[in-house]
Amino acid sequence: MRWVELGRIGAPFGLAGALHVSSYTEPPEALLEYGEWALRREGGERRKLRLLEGFLQGERLVARLEGVESRDAAALLTGAWVEVERSELPPTGDREYYRADLLGFEVENLEGIALGKVAYFIDAPAGAVMVVAGGEDAAAATPGTSRKEHWVLADPAHLRRVDLAAGRILVDWPAELE
């Protein structure tokens, strides 16, 4: 079973067990469409809870979960990641991909240089950034560092081809930035 991280639990909201939630979905309130959330703690243990209600408040959500009925119970969930099973996500459109599906993919640039594998994504002001670690040029990394990283803008101009079956991504990105 594959899990996809869609948000993170924040501080309690009020006294009756409601929670602030940072949503990673677009739009943020799309997270409320999933009736059951798996909350994953730092140690990796997961606990499934049914969503009772939720609403958008500013840039974050406020949600109530079954069995969380006090501020103290809500506080125990602070910092947990909200996950759903990959199979529950809606299908993607043409040239649309879930980030979770691209993790671990081999990345090569137009010059044929292997840049490494997709390690994670970062949301930056200019858009999503795909962090690619390792690759042919890893030996050129600064001495004392464990790996070389490339931060590639994850937009159509730079992601030229994604081959889901082969686990490969072709990017228009230099091996070295001056």
Buried (B, 14 or more C-beta within 10 A) or exposed (E): EEBBBBBBBBEBBEEEBBBBBBBBBEEBEEBBEBEEBBBBBEEEEEEEBEBBEBEBEEEBBBBBBEEBBEBEBBBEBEEBBBBBBEEEBEEEEEEEBEBBBBEEBBBBBEEEBBBBBBBEBEEEEEEEBBBBBBBBBBEEBEEEEEEBBBEBBBEEEBBBEBEEEEBBBBBEBEBEEE
